[in-house]
Amino acid sequence: MKLLVRNLDRTLDEDTLRKMFEAFGQIQSCTIVMDPKSGVSKGFGFVEMPVPGEAKAAMKQLNGTVVSDLTMRVKKAE
């Protein structure tokens, strides 16, 4: 299941994001979307988790979590 993670601090790196989701299960991929011109994070990313139950648990527990003074939003990617 692919999850969209929004409202991320622009200094958050993929390793940190991966570790937050690994607490709920196996991670297939973890990507923070970067601006190609500036090389700075656009403030959102995607996490893919192969087990739907683990992905749903991560989504439920991490949505609304405050990270670096920003409220992270997690939902299923469309």
C-alpha positions in Angstrom: 0.0 0.0 0.0 1.4 3.4 -1.0 0.9 6.2 1.5 1.1 9.9 0.9 2.8 11.8 3.8 2.2 15.6 3.8 3.1 18.6 5.8 6.7 17.5 6.5 9.4 19.8 7.7 11.6 20.6 4.8 14.7 19.5 6.7 13.3 16.0 7.4 15.3 13.3 5.6 14.2 10.0 4.2 16.0 8.0 6.9 14.1 9.7 9.7 10.8 9.2 7.8 11.6 5.6 7.2 12.3 4.9 10.9 9.0 6.4 11.9 7.1 4.0 9.6 9.3 1.0 10.3 7.9 0.9 13.8 4.7 -0.4 12.2 6.2 -3.0 9.7 8.2 -3.6 6.6 9.0 -0.7 4.3 9.2 -1.3 0.5 10.2 2.3 -0.3 10.4 5.7 1.2 10.8 8.9 -0.8 10.7 12.6 0.0 9.8 14.7 -3.1 12.5 17.2 -3.8 12.4 20.4 -5.9 14.7 19.7 -8.8 16.0 23.3 -9.1 16.7 24.1 -5.4 17.2 20.5 -4.1 15.0 21.3 -1.1 12.2 19.1 0.1 8.7 20.0 -1.2 7.3 19.0 2.2 5.7 15.7 1.2 6.7 12.2 0.3 5.6 8.6 -0.2 6.0 5.5 1.9 5.2 2.0 0.4 4.4 -0.8 2.8 3.7 -4.3 1.3 1.4 -5.5 4.1 -1.9 -3.5 4.0 -2.6 -4.1 7.7 0.7 -2.6 8.7 0.2 0.3 6.4 -3.3 1.0 7.8 -1.9 0.9 11.4 0.9 3.3 10.5 -1.6 5.6 8.8 -3.9 5.6 11.8 -1.2 6.1 14.4 1.0 8.7 12.5 -1.7 10.9 10.9 -1.9 14.0 13.1 1.5 13.4 14.7 3.4 16.6 15.3 7.0 16.5 13.9 9.2 19.6 14.1 6.2 21.8 15.0 4.2 20.6 11.9 1.2 18.3 12.0 2.0 15.4 9.6 -0.8 14.1 7.5 -0.9 10.5 6.3 -3.4 9.0 3.9 -3.6 6.3 1.2 -2.0 7.6 -2.0 -4.5 7.8 -5.0 
